[in-house]
Amino acid sequence: MLTGTIDARVSITASTQSTTDKGAVSKGTLALSFNPLYDQASSLAAIAGNYAEAGSASGTVVSINANGAIFSQDASTGCVVNGSAAIINASYDAYSIQASYASCTGAAAVLNGITFSGLATLDTSVTPIQLIAGMTGSGAGTTYAVVDTLTHQ
């Protein structure tokens, strides 16, 4: 359950309550502020390039080409990721993204065949520029979430 107040282009404040399948109740609060970077125009040319996963020791690079095609391969897990990015509305800094996982080994093998979808935004207020993405995907009765901050190289 989520109850609260939305003040368009200013803030969102809310109270949350959720119950797990085993009956555990979790309560919390949410306080979000509008970021004017959202008013920045989007384009596939703006997000094209190579990105490193922030804080990752594996050296994995995520490549996005000028057409929005996404490719990555993680040397430590073997995961090959293919996907795409698309513009939702060229007036705003939000992108639709999807990515499919294959060839994963070890503990990551559960991701094979799962297609994730979600949103991304380009943060040009930092140097180097960052692409922040959040996606979900389901496989074998489990839903997974991926949230990543990618640093432009």
N, C-alpha and C positions, 0 to 999 in steps of 0.2 A: 504494500500500500504506500502511496506517495500523496501527501497533501501539502499544499504550500501556495506561494504567490509568485507570479511571473510579472516582472516589470520590463516590458519589451525594450531590448537594447540597453538595459541597465543591470538587472540582476534576477536571479532565481533563488528563492529561499524555500526550503521544504523540510518536512519531517518524514522519515521513512520507517517502515516496519515490514519485515519479511519473516516467513516461517519456512524452515527446511522440511524436507520429506520426513525427517525424524522428529519433527515437532519443536525444534529449537527456535526461539524467537530472537530476532536481532532488531534493535532500534537504532536510529541515527538521525543526523541532521545533514542538510545539504545547503551550502551557501556558495553560489557561483556569481561571478561578475562578468559582464559583457567585455569582450576583448575587441577593440577597434580594428585589429588585424583582419577580422572577419570581413570588413568592408574593402579589403584589398582584392583586386581582380584576380581571377584564376586563369591559368592556361597550361596546356601540356608542356609548352616550351619552358615555363617557369619551374616545373618540377623535374624536368629531364636532367639526368646526370647520375653519378655514382654516389651512394650513401653508405656510411659505415654505421653499424648498430652501436649506439651509445653504450659504453660500459661493457661491450663484448670483447672477450679476449681471443675469440676464435678468428678474428680478422674477416668475418663474413661481410661481403659487399652486396648491396642491393642496387641493381641497375634499372633505371627507368629511361626508355628511349623517347624520342620526340613524338611518337604516336601513342605513348602511354603504356607500352608493353613493359611488364615488370619481370625481372629474372634475378634469382639468387641461388647460390648453392653453399650450404654450410659444411665445411670440411670436417667438423667434429661429429655431426649427426648424419651426414650424407644427404640431408634433405635438399631436394631440388624444388624451387618455388617458381611457378609461372603464373602470371596474372596480368591484370590491366588496371589502369587508372583512367577515370573519365571526369569530365567537367560536369558539375551539376547545374550551375548557373554561373556564367562567366563574370558576373558582377561581384561574386563573393568567393572568399578563400576557403572553399570546401570541395573535396573531391570524393567521388564514389570509387572504392577500390575492391578488388576481389583477387584472391590468390589460391592456387591449388598446390597441395603438397604431394610429393612422390619421392621414392627411393630413400626414405628415412630408415635408419637402422637403430638398434638398441631401444632405449626407452622412448625415443621419438617415433618409432615405427607406428604407433597408434594414429599418427597424423596422416599416414599414407591414404590418398584418395579423398581427403577432406578438402572441400572448397570453403574458404573463409570469405566473408564479405563485410564491408564496413565503410568507414569514413576516414579521410586524412585532411590535414591542413598544413600549410607551409608557413613556418615561423621565420619571417625575415627580420625580426627585431633582435636576433642574436647573430653572432659571428662565430663559427660558420653557420649558415642557414640550416634549419632543422625541419624535417618532415615528421609530423607526429601522426601516427595511425592507430586506429582501434578496429578490430575485426572479430567476428564470432563465426564458428563453424561447428557442425555436429557430425559425429560418427560413432557407430556402435552404441547408440543410446546415451552418449555423453556430449555435452556442449562445451566447447573450448573457447577461450578468449585470448586474443593476442593484442597487446598494447605495446607499441614500440616507438622510440624516438630515434630517428635516423639522422645522422650528421652528414651534410653535403661535403664531399671531398674535393 
